[in-house]
Every structure is written in C-alpha cells, then in structure tokens.
Amino acid sequence: MAKLLGFDPKIHNIRTEIMAGLTSFLTMSYILAVNPAMFSILEGMPQAAVFTTTALVAVFSTLLSAFVARMPFGIAPGMGPNAFFVFTVCLGMGHSWQFALTAILIEGFILLLLTLTRLREAIVNAIPETIKKSLTIGIGLFIAFVGLQNAGIVVNDESTLVHLGKITEGSGLLTVIGLAITSVLVIRKVKGGMLWGILITALIGIPMGLTHYQGIISLPQSPAPICCQFQWEKIFTTDMLVVVLSFLCIDLFSLTGSAVGVCMKGGFADKDGNIPGINRLFLADSIGTVTSGLLGTSAACTFIESSSGVEEGGRTGVTALTIAICFAASLLLSPVFLAIPAAATAPILILVGLSMFLTITGLDLSDMTEAVPAFITIITMPMAYSIADGILMGIISYVVINVLCGRFRKLSAGMYVLAVLFAMKYIFL
C-alpha cells in the first residue's frame, strides 16, 4: 500500500499526510455547493443529481491522483469549465446540456490521447503565454459577473443593458454580508475559509427566509437523470467542433496550469524546473474529465486550493486518498449542501473570479502586439457573455496583429491553423 501511494515511513509522517488531506478538502469542498447551484439553472439537471455526480467525480479522480500520480492533490469538477458549460454553451449558444456533455466526453478522450502521446505539453507550449494568462483573467471576470448576477446585485436593464440591483434586502443583502464574511476568513487564512463562509452565510439566510433547512444526513440521490445523456446525432456538426475545441483550449490551459502551479508551489520541481511524474497527474485529470462526461458534469481539474495541504506537509498519495475519503463521506451530507441558496454561493464565485483575475500581475503589457490581443480576450468574455468567443477572438487578433506588424516568427504553425479555423466560424456561421 505504501508503495502504491508513494509513502515512505522513513521520510513521511502518516499523521501529517492525513491532516494535509483534511486541510485540502476543506479548502476545495465549496465546489459541492457551487457546482449543483450552477447546473440546476439548466432545465432537466436536478440539483441533487449534480451534487452526487460532483462528489463521485471528485472521489474517483482524486483516487487516481493518489494511486496513479502518487501526489497529494485533489481533483474535482472545476470552476471555469463549469461556467463555460452552463453560461456559454447552454444559455449563450442555446445548446442542450446533453450536447455539452457529449462535447465534454469527446474532448476528454482527445485530452487523454494527447496526454498518453505526451503532446499535451507541446500544444500548451505552442500557445503564447499572453493568451494563456488572458484566458484565465477573462474567465475570472466572467465568473465574478455570473456571481453578481446570481445574487441579483447586477440586473438587466433595457437602456443600459445592466445596472445595480437592490443590495439592502433579499439575496443582494445576503450576498454582500457573505462576501464580507468570506473575504475576512480568506484574508485571515482560516482553514476552509470559503466553506465556512458558505455555511455561515447560509445560516444567516434562515431568518431572512432564503435558506430552507432540509436536514443534515441523507442517502445520496441517484445520478441516473444526467448520467450518460448524449446527443450523438450532432457530433459531426460545426457547432460541436467549435465547442469541443473551446472546451479543449480551456481545459488544456486551466487543467495543465493548475496542475503545474500546485506542483511548483509544493516544491515538486527539480533544479531545472521540470516536474518528475507530472504526466501521471495529467493522466489522472484526463481520465477524470472522461468520467465527468459520462456521469454528467464539467471537466475535472487539479484544484489549486489543494496546495493548502501541501503547505501543511502533504507530499504523497496518502494526502490525496484522505481527500477522496472526505468527498465520499460528504455524499451523506447532501441536505446541507443542497439547502444552500445562490446568495450564499455567489460570494465564492466573486472571490474565485478575483483569484483568477489576479493572474494579470504576471501579464506583460509593455508590447502592444501582446497587450491588444490580451485585452480583446479578457474583455470579450464578460461583455459578450461567452468564454468561447473570448478564446476565438483572442487567438484571431493575436495572429492578425502580429502578421500585420511583420512579426511572423512569433507565431507557431498551430496558431495559424487555429486562427483560420476560428475565423471561418465567424465568416460562415
């Protein structure tokens, strides 16, 4: 067992590994409340079924992290992919959630193939760093905007498109309170600050009539209503190609970026900056994404929050195994998570959006051939209410601007191909 998990009793401490796993679970468990709330917006996706699926994907994927990667990281359906699924593919483009699940399954198998052939890293490296970082920033703004909408803080307006809603009563007030509480907990580095913020906000919502108590412990609901629900008749359409490529872009950057990020933060890189065994972690999240498509949720990714467990001393698969066990146990707590109103999860969306937006500090905007495509990528996502269009416009603008400026050598062959394909989408569709 020790060898399977990368645990060496001469080097590692079992108590430290378990405590690290508990810490990581607390920091990433907010997804159990946020994911069902987001997907329940879509007709035909029961909140209880999404909760079960989210937990099952987290358990299975994190077990892969434990036994395949032998690393201390939690893997679960992530923010960014779920926002693209719900608000761009389904609500924005008008596709069914079955269509989106079909795209995830196809994209998951492509991601797995790229991982097995070790092309995944090569493709990511071919995309300019500016576009990668801009993608993260843009998704952050988009997620924060969604959080403000869910809370009723930002509402529709016929004249100005949007305006400020009521923040002195109802959902708006509860979100403001929750945002203040959760921000303080996060700033003070309280373990599980986001989860505690959700629970405290939900409790405050009881006397306000926004949170409805449903019990504490219950057997998990069946994921059958959303499991293996696909639209095979649309797999050869242009829309499917665009959505699959968009999912692939998001997951290549977000999944790979978060995996590399937690490895670097945990000191898993060697003196040359290489991360031994990183492809095993890539394999874990790739298989997790395929599983997500089968069970009925967004792509699984290595949670950057699991770096909190690394800071507590987690270094082996024992930490990941602990996280998986905690997610499995949480299946019995579905009434608690499902009672949480959107106003209590909205602060998390805003703060997660902030954490993604902070990537902008590492963005070099001194070169206008980099700054203009970066700005187009970032601003298009929230303004067009579409992560996909942000990606497409960013890559097209990057290629066009650099070609017109005569900077051909900056561009990889793959960038030219992507720019042409994406331009054809706008020209012919």
LINNOR-V263396 format. One record per residue. RES is the residue in one small letter. OMEGA is omega in radians with two decimals (NA if undefined). BURIAL is I if it has 9 or more other C-alpha atoms within 8 Angstrom, else O. Layout:
((RES/OMEGA/BURIAL) (RES/OMEGA/BURIAL))
This chain:
((m/-3.13/O) (a/-3.13/O) (k/-3.14/O) (l/-3.08/I) (l/-3.12/I) (g/-3.08/I) (f/3.09/I) (d/-3.09/O) (p/3.11/O) (k/-3.09/O) (i/-2.99/O) (h/-3.14/I) (n/-3.05/O) (i/3.13/O) (r/3.12/O) (t/-3.13/I) (e/-3.14/I) (i/3.12/I) (m/3.09/I) (a/3.10/I) (g/3.09/I) (l/3.12/I) (t/3.14/I) (s/3.13/I) (f/-3.14/I) (l/-3.10/I) (t/-3.09/I) (m/-3.06/I) (s/3.09/I) (y/-3.12/I) (i/3.12/I) (l/3.08/I) (a/-3.04/I) (v/-3.06/I) (n/3.10/I) (p/-3.14/I) (a/-3.13/I) (m/-3.06/I) (f/-3.14/I) (s/3.05/I) (i/-3.10/O) (l/3.14/I) (e/3.11/O) (g/3.07/O) (m/-3.10/I) (p/-3.09/I) (q/-3.12/I) (a/3.12/I) (a/3.12/I) (v/3.08/I) (f/-3.14/I) (t/-3.14/I) (t/3.13/I) (t/3.14/I) (a/-3.13/I) (l/3.10/I) (v/3.12/I) (a/3.14/I) (v/-3.08/I) (f/-3.08/I) (s/-3.14/I) (t/3.01/I) (l/3.05/I) (l/3.07/I) (s/-3.11/I) (a/-2.98/I) (f/3.12/I) (v/3.14/I) (a/-3.07/I) (r/-3.14/I) (m/-3.00/I) (p/-3.00/I) (f/3.06/I) (g/3.12/I) (i/-3.11/I) (a/3.05/I) (p/-2.96/I) (g/2.99/I) (m/-3.04/O) (g/3.03/I) (p/3.14/I) (n/3.09/I) (a/3.10/I) (f/3.13/I) (f/-3.01/I) (v/-2.92/I) (f/3.12/I) (t/-3.05/I) (v/-3.06/I) (c/-3.08/I) (l/-3.11/I) (g/-3.09/I) (m/3.06/O) (g/3.12/O) (h/3.09/I) (s/3.09/O) (w/3.05/I) (q/3.07/I) (f/-3.13/I) (a/3.10/I) (l/3.08/I) (t/3.11/I) (a/3.13/I) (i/3.14/I) (l/3.12/I) (i/3.14/I) (e/3.12/I) (g/3.11/I) (f/3.08/I) (i/3.12/O) (l/3.10/I) (l/3.12/I) (l/3.11/O) (l/3.12/I) (t/-3.12/I) (l/3.13/O) (t/3.14/O) (r/3.07/I) (l/-3.07/I) (r/-3.14/I) (e/-3.12/O) (a/3.14/O) (i/3.13/O) (v/-3.14/I) (n/-3.12/O) (a/3.13/I) (i/-3.14/I) (p/-3.12/O) (e/3.14/O) (t/-3.13/I) (i/3.12/I) (k/-3.12/I) (k/3.12/I) (s/3.09/I) (l/3.13/I) (t/-3.14/I) (i/-3.13/I) (g/3.11/I) (i/3.09/I) (g/3.09/I) (l/-3.14/I) (f/-3.14/I) (i/3.10/I) (a/3.11/I) (f/3.09/I) (v/3.10/I) (g/3.11/I) (l/3.09/I) (q/-3.13/I) (n/-3.13/I) (a/-3.07/I) (g/3.10/I) (i/3.01/I) (v/-3.09/I) (v/-3.13/I) (n/3.07/O) (d/-3.08/O) (e/-3.08/O) (s/-3.04/O) (t/-3.10/O) (l/3.09/O) (v/2.99/I) (h/-3.10/I) (l/3.09/O) (g/-3.13/I) (k/3.12/I) (i/-3.13/I) (t/3.13/O) (e/3.03/O) (g/-3.07/I) (s/3.14/I) (g/3.14/I) (l/-3.13/I) (l/3.11/I) (t/3.12/I) (v/3.11/I) (i/-3.13/I) (g/3.12/I) (l/3.12/I) (a/-3.12/O) (i/-3.09/I) (t/3.11/I) (s/3.13/I) (v/3.14/O) (l/-3.14/I) (v/-3.13/I) (i/3.13/O) (r/3.06/O) (k/3.04/O) (v/3.13/O) (k/-3.09/O) (g/-3.06/I) (g/-3.13/I) (m/3.11/I) (l/3.10/I) (w/3.10/I) (g/3.10/I) (i/-3.08/I) (l/3.13/I) (i/3.13/I) (t/3.11/I) (a/3.11/I) (l/3.10/O) (i/-3.13/I) (g/-3.14/I) (i/3.11/I) (p/3.10/O) (m/3.12/O) (g/-3.11/O) (l/3.10/I) (t/-3.10/I) (h/-3.08/O) (y/-3.11/O) (q/-3.09/O) (g/-3.10/O) (i/-3.05/O) (i/3.10/I) (s/3.04/I) (l/-3.11/O) (p/3.08/I) (q/-3.14/O) (s/3.07/O) (p/-3.04/I) (a/-3.11/O) (p/-3.10/I) (i/-3.09/I) (c/3.08/I) (c/3.09/O) (q/-3.03/I) (f/3.05/O) (q/-3.06/I) (w/-3.08/O) (e/-3.09/O) (k/-3.04/O) (i/-3.12/I) (f/3.12/O) (t/3.11/O) (t/3.11/O) (d/3.12/O) (m/3.12/I) (l/-3.13/I) (v/-3.11/I) (v/3.12/I) (v/3.12/I) (l/3.12/I) (s/3.06/I) (f/-3.10/I) (l/3.11/I) (c/-3.13/I) (i/-3.06/I) (d/3.09/I) (l/-3.09/I) (f/-3.07/I) (s/-3.13/I) (l/-3.13/I) (t/-3.12/I) (g/-3.13/I) (s/3.12/I) (a/3.12/I) (v/-3.11/I) (g/-3.12/I) (v/3.09/I) (c/3.12/I) (m/-3.14/I) (k/-3.12/O) (g/3.11/I) (g/-3.13/O) (f/3.13/I) (a/3.08/I) (d/-3.07/I) (k/3.13/O) (d/-3.14/O) (g/3.10/O) (n/-3.10/O) (i/3.12/I) (p/3.09/O) (g/-3.10/O) (i/-3.13/I) (n/3.07/O) (r/3.07/I) (l/3.05/I) (f/3.12/I) (l/-3.14/I) (a/-3.11/I) (d/3.08/I) (s/3.09/I) (i/3.08/I) (g/3.12/I) (t/3.06/I) (v/3.11/I) (t/3.10/I) (s/3.12/I) (g/-3.14/I) (l/-3.06/I) (l/3.05/I) (g/3.06/I) (t/-3.09/I) (s/-3.06/I) (a/3.09/I) (a/3.13/I) (c/3.06/I) (t/-3.09/I) (f/3.10/I) (i/3.13/I) (e/3.14/O) (s/3.03/I) (s/3.08/I) (s/3.08/I) (g/3.08/I) (v/3.11/I) (e/3.10/I) (e/3.09/I) (g/3.12/I) (g/-3.09/I) (r/-3.02/I) (t/3.11/I) (g/3.09/I) (v/3.09/I) (t/3.12/I) (a/3.10/I) (l/3.10/I) (t/3.10/I) (i/-3.13/I) (a/3.12/I) (i/3.12/I) (c/3.10/I) (f/3.10/I) (a/3.12/I) (a/-3.11/O) (s/3.09/I) (l/3.13/I) (l/-3.09/I) (l/-3.09/I) (s/3.13/I) (p/-3.14/I) (v/-3.08/I) (f/-3.10/I) (l/3.10/I) (a/-3.07/I) (i/-3.12/I) (p/3.14/I) (a/-3.14/I) (a/3.13/I) (a/3.10/I) (t/3.14/I) (a/3.10/I) (p/3.12/I) (i/3.09/I) (l/-3.14/I) (i/-3.11/I) (l/3.04/I) (v/3.07/I) (g/3.10/I) (l/-3.11/I) (s/3.10/I) (m/3.13/I) (f/-3.10/I) (l/3.03/O) (t/-3.11/I) (i/3.12/I) (t/3.12/O) (g/-3.11/O) (l/3.13/I) (d/-3.10/O) (l/-3.13/O) (s/3.11/O) (d/-3.06/O) (m/3.07/O) (t/3.04/I) (e/-3.04/I) (a/-3.08/I) (v/3.09/I) (p/3.11/I) (a/-3.14/I) (f/3.12/I) (i/3.12/I) (t/-3.06/I) (i/-3.02/I) (i/-3.11/I) (t/-3.05/I) (m/3.13/I) (p/-3.06/I) (m/3.08/O) (a/-3.09/O) (y/-3.05/I) (s/3.05/I) (i/-3.11/I) (a/-3.13/I) (d/3.08/I) (g/3.11/I) (i/-3.09/I) (l/-3.11/I) (m/3.12/I) (g/-3.12/I) (i/3.12/I) (i/-3.10/I) (s/3.13/I) (y/-3.13/I) (v/-3.09/I) (v/-3.08/O) (i/-3.12/I) (n/3.06/I) (v/-3.14/I) (l/3.12/O) (c/3.09/O) (g/-3.11/O) (r/-3.06/I) (f/-3.04/O) (r/3.11/O) (k/-2.96/O) (l/3.05/I) (s/3.11/I) (a/3.13/O) (g/3.12/O) (m/3.09/I) (y/-3.13/I) (v/-3.14/O) (l/-3.12/I) (a/3.13/I) (v/3.14/I) (l/-3.11/O) (f/3.09/I) (a/3.11/I) (m/3.11/I) (k/-3.14/I) (y/-3.10/O) (i/-2.98/O) (f/-3.11/O) (l/NA/O))
